[in-house]
Amino acid sequence: QVQVEESGGGLVQAGGSLRLYCTASGRTFSLYAMGWFRQAPGKERDFVTAILWSGGTVDYPESVKGRFTISSDNAKNTVYLQMNGLSPEDTAIYYCAAALCGSRGLRRDDGYHVWGQGTRVTVSS
């Protein structure tokens, strides 16, 4: 089994930056990709970005393009989400997820097999 755990959330002022971390443990050799999703209060969970364990990223949605960057350190089994130019609209719980294959695509919830507990990001105006 694979487990993932997020960290790095917190409170930041608008225009500021945060870096989220997601570390995988267990049978990490089975990883295909890791992704980030977010869920704002009262809204559905949305795709943010994803990265293939072999390299390559999934295109970012317009809401975060140019501001968020995903990267990974495979030796540390860790994925990072660098978030710059944060706005109150980015306030959400951010979830990391691991995909063991890509059969359902990486932009959908059901494309992932393991989820973290989430880390809260709050952006004040």
GIRA-V943838 format. One record per backbone hydrogen bond with DSSP energy under -0.5 kcal/mol. CO is the residue of the C=O (numbers start at 1). NH is the residue of the N-H. Records with the same first field share a line. If there is no record, write none. Layout:
CO->NH / NH
This chain:
1->27
3->25
5->23
7->21
10->122
12->124
13->16
15->85
16->86
18->83
20->81
21->7
22->79
23->5
25->3
26->28
27->30
28->31
32->53 / 54
33->99
34->51
35->97
36->48 / 49
37->95
38->46
39->93
40->43
44->40
46->38
48->61
49->36
50->58
51->34
52->55
56->52
61->64 / 65
64->67 / 68
67->84
69->82
71->80
73->76 / 77 / 78
74->77
77->24
78->73
79->22
80->71
81->20 / 83
82->69 / 84
83->18
86->15
87->90
88->91
92->94 / 121
93->39 / 95
94->119
95->37
96->116
97->35
98->113 / 114
99->32 / 33
102->105
108->111
109->112
114->98
119->94
120->10
121->92
122->12 / 124
124->14
